[in-house]
Amino acid sequence: MKDYLVFQLYGPIASWGQPAVGGDRATHISPTRSAILGLLGAALGIKREESARLQALHQSVQVATKQLTPTSLLRDYHTSQVPARNNKYVYRTRKNELLDEPKDKLNTILSTRDYRCDGLWVVALSLTDTATVTLDELQSALIRPVFTLYLGRKSCPVSAPLRPLLVGNSELKEALDQDFPEITPEGISDNTWLRRSRAFTYTWEGDISEIQGDTVMTTHPWDDPVSRTRWQFQQRAMHQVTIRASDAGREV
């Protein structure tokens, strides 16, 4: 039994980054640890260069999620111009890249960006033994964030109140199964508007037995940040299980 800070995340589009290969930028189906830590850092007002504060936050929380909607995949096709590689010159800004080189020396690169559409997730945070923040502080920061909160990318703003709430002395699944007010207009059910799932996918860190299920599996995603300034990540153990709505204590 633990204390949890539980909140919801909704947006028309979200992008939960996975390792990029070539020009493809894939997305996970649910919020990654890196994305949640970035969101918390933004809420607290921690800047990317403040490595010590980011590391302290990293070591303070464990993350669990519950996916409430199946979402749909959107792939966005990108073209952009970049200058040829020049080891003798450092481009400080995007403006420098485009203006400091003649147009005939700019190259065009192709890439894709994947997004999850109409996603609704519940996130549960618990504190580690080395925590330097409290759940109350995190709750206050999510209610009045210092910086704008995004769902993975700047083009994916949070589009509904997070409604962070403290759940004391609870099992993890019980915390993730908390009810939140409908986010769709009055008279329209989230079940209809957002096509809520008939099965919910849970992910969590730590003890694999915290959530019981017939098909619990453990994966090792590369979403645990090592350095924000160098964009370095390491693997972590993440447990995952999908449970039918009736078994999860809900009727859909």
VEXTIZA-564154 format. One record per atom (N, C-alpha, C): x, y, z. Coordinates in steps of 0.1 Angstrom, whole numbers, plus 5000, padded with zeros to 4 digits. Example, Ala and Ser with C-alpha at 12.3 -4.5 7.8 and 13.67 -1.06 7.14 Angstrom:
% VEXTIZA-564154
513249435078/512349555078/513249675078/512849785071/513749895071/512950005079/
//
This chain:
% VEXTIZA-564154
500849885000/500050005000/500950135000/500650224991/501350344990/500450464989/501050584990/500350704986/500750744972/499750784964/499850814950/499350954947/499951024937/499451134930/498851094917/497551104914/496951054902/496351174894/496651174881/496051274872/495851214859/495051294851/494751244837/495451324827/495651264815/496251334804/495351314792/494851424785/494151414773/494551514763/494651474750/494851564739/494451514726/494051594717/493651544703/494851464697/496051514699/497251434695/498251434706/499051324706/500151314716/501251234709/502451254713/503551174707/504451134719/504551004721/505350944732/506550874725/507650954725/508750914716/509350774719/509750704709/510550584709/511850604702/512750504703/514050524696/513850554682/514550654676/514350694662/515350624654/514850564642/515750504632/515650584619/516750634615/516650714603/515750834604/514850854595/513950974595/512650944602/512450824607/511150784613/511150814628/510050884633/509950914647/508650854652/508750734657/507650654662/507150704675/505950654679/505350684692/504850564699/505050564712/504550454721/503050474722/502350374727/500850384729/500450464741/501350464751/501050534763/502250624768/502050714777/503150804781/504350734786/505550774781/506750714785/507250784798/508250714805/508750774817/509450914814/510150924803/510751044800/509751154798/508651124791/507651224789/507051274802/506751184811/506151224824/507151304832/508451264832/509451344839/509551484833/509451494820/509551624813/508351714817/507151644817/505951724821/506051774835/506551684844/506751734858/507751844860/508851824852/509851934852/509352064848/508552064837/507952184832/507052244842/506252164849/505252214859/506052274871/507152214874/507952274885/508852384881/508952414868/509852524864/511252484863/511652364861/513052314860/513452334845/514552404843/515052414829/515952304825/516052284812/516752164807/518252164812/518852284813/520252284817/520452264832/519352254840/519552234854/519652084857/520752034854/520951884855/520751834869/521151904879/521051854893/519551834897/518751944894/517351934898/516651824890/516951814877/516351704869/516751574874/517951554878/518451424883/517751394896/517551494905/516851474917/515351434915/514751494905/513351464901/513351314896/514251284888/514351154882/514451044892/515151074903/515350974914/514250974924/513251064922/512251084933/510951004930/510650974917/509350924914/509350794906/508350714909/508050594900/506750624893/506650574880/505550614871/504750494868/503450504868/502550404863/501450474855/500950404844/499950464836/498750364833/497650414829/496550334824/495950404812/495850324801/495350384788/493850354788/493050464786/491550454786/490950444772/491650494762/491150494749/492150424739/491550354729/492450284720/493350374712/492950494709/493650594701/493750544686/494050634678/494350604664/495750664660/496350604650/497750644647/497650754635/498350864637/498450964627/499950974623/500250964610/501550984605/501651114597/502551204602/502751334595/504051324587/503951364575/505151364566/505851504566/507151504568/507951624570/508951634559/509151764555/510351794547/510951924554/512251924554/512852044560/514252064553/514752194554/515952224548/517052234558/518252184555/519352194564/520652224556/521552294562/522852314555/523752194554/524652194545/525552084544/526452084557/526951964560/527751944572/529052034571/529352114581/530552194581/531152194595/532252124596/532852104609/533552234614/533652334605/534352454609/533352564614/532052534613/531052634617/529952574625/529552644636/528552594645/527252684643/526152624639/524952704638/524252704651/524052834657/523552844670/522052834670/521352874660/519952874659/519452814646/518152784645/517552744632/517652854622/517452974627/517553094618/518953104611/519953074619/521353074613/521452964603/520852854605/520952744595/520452784581/519252864582/518652894569/519153024563/519653114571/520053244565/521553264563/522353184570/523853194569/524453124557/523553044550/524052964539/523253004527/523853014515/523153044503/522052934500/520952974494/519852874493/520252754484/521152774475/521552664466/522452564474/522852594486/523652504494/522852434505/521552464505/520752394515/520252264510/520252154518/519752024514/518352004520/517551924513/516251884518/516251744524/515751724536/515651594542/514251564545/513951434544/512551384546/512451304559/511351314566/511151244578/509651224581/509351144590/507951124594/507751144609/506651184614/506351194628/505051124631/505051034641/503850954644/503151014657/501851024657/501051074668/499950974672/499550974685/498350904689/497251004690/496050974684/494951074683/493851034694/493351144700/492251124710/492651024721/493851044727/494250964737/493851014751/493450924760/493150964774/493850864783/494650914792/495450824800/495350874815/495450784824/495650814838/497050784842/497650874850/499050854854/499050854870/499750754876/499950754890/501450764894/501750854902/503150874907/503250834922/504350764925/504650734938/506050774941/506450794954/507750844957/508650734961/509950754957/510950664961/511550694975/512450614980/513050634993/513950764993/514450794981/515350914979/514751034974/513351044975/512651154970/513051284976/513151394968/513451524973/512251614971/511151564966/509951644964/508851564971/507751634974/506551564980/505451554969/504551464972/503351454963/502551584963/502451654975/501751774976/502351884967/503751894967/504351984958/504151954943/504151834940/503851794926/502451824922/501551804931/500151834929/499951984926/500552064935/500452214933/501052254920/502152194916/502852234903/501952194891/501252084892/500452044881/499152134880/498752184891/497552274891/497952404885/499152454889/499552584884/501052574879/501152514867/502552484862/503252614858/504552614859/505452724856/505452744841/505752634834/505852634819/504652554813/504352574800/503252504793/503552354793/502452284795/502552134796/502252074782/503051984777/502851924764/502751774766/502151704756/502051564755/503051514746/504351524750/505451474742/506151574733/505351654725/505851754716/505151894719/505852004714/505152134716/503952144708/503752064697/502552074689/501451994696/501651934707/500651854714/500351904728/499652014729/499352074743/498351984750/498451994763/497451924772/496052004769/495051924767/493751984762/492551964772/492851924784/491851904794/492551924808/491751964818/492451974831/492951844836/494151844842/494751724847/494051674860/493451764867/492751724879/493551634889/494751674892/495651584901/494951564915/494951444919/494351414933/495251324940/495351334953/496151254962/495251134966/495851014965/495250894969/496150824979/495650814992/496450765003/496250615005/497350555009/497350415014/496450325005/496950314992/496150244982/497050144974/496350044968/497049964959/497150034945/498149994937/498450074925/497250064916/496649954913/495549944904/494350024909/494150024922/493050094928/493250244925/494550294926/494850434923/494550464909/495050384900/494850404885/493350394881/492550324889/491150314885/490250424891/490950534896/490150644901/489250704890/488050744893/487150814884/487450964883/487451014871/487551154868/486251204862/485951334863/484851394857/484951384841/483751374835/483751364820/484451494814/485251474804/485951584798/485251634785/484251554780/483451604768/482351684772/481651754763/480551854766/479451784774/478751864782/477651814790/476651734781/476251624785/475251544778/475851444768/477151454767/477851354758/478851274766/478651144766/479551064774/480951044768/481951034776/483251004771/483350874764/482450774769/482450644763/482150654748/481250744745/480850764731/481750854723/482050964728/482851064721/484351014719/484850954729/486250914729/486450764726/485350694724/485450554721/486350484732/485950494744/486750434755/486750284753/487950234757/488250084754/487349994763/487249874758/486649764765/487649684773/488949734771/490049674778/491049784781/491649784793/492549894797/493949834798/494949904793/496349864794/497049944805/497649874814/498349924825/499849904823/500650004827/502149994827/502650044840/503649984845/504250034858/505649984860/506350054870/507650014873/507649944887/508849884890/508949824904/508449674904/507749644914/507249504917/506349464906/506649354899/505749304888/504449254894/504349214906/503149164912/502149264917/502449394915/501549504920/500249504913/500249464900/498949444893/498849304887/497849234890/497649094886/496949084873/497348984865/496648964852/497248834846/496448784836/496848664830/498048674820/498248794815/499348814805/500248924808/500748934821/501649034825/503049004818/503549114811/504849094805/505749214809/507049184807/508049294811/508849324798/508849454795/509649504784/510749594789/511649634781/512749724785/512849844775/511949944776/512050054767/513250144770/513650214760/514750314762/514150454765/513450464776/512850594779/513150654793/514250604798/514750654811/515850754809/515550884811/516550994807/517850984816/518950994809/520251004815/520751154815/520551214803/520951354802/520051424792/519351534797/518451614789/519251694779/520451744782/521251834773/521851754762/522151624765/522751544754/521751444748/520551444753/519451354748/519951214749/520351174760/520751034763/519750964772/519450834768/518450754776/519050624778/518450554788/518850414791/517550334793/517750204792/516650114794/516150104808/514950064810/514350034823/513449914822/513149854833/512149744833/510749804834/509849774825/508449824825/507549704824/506549684833/505649584833/504349624826/503649534819/502449574812/501449464812/500149504813/499149404813/497849474808/497049394800/495749444795/494649374802/493649444808/492549384815/491249434810/490349334808/489049374803/488249464813/487449554807/486749654815/485949594827/485249494825/484449434835/485349384847/486549334843/487449284853/488249394860/488249514854/488949624860/488049704869/486749664871/485849724880/485049834873/484949834860/484249944853/483249874843/482149944840/481249904830/481349994818/481549944806/481650034795/480450014785/
//
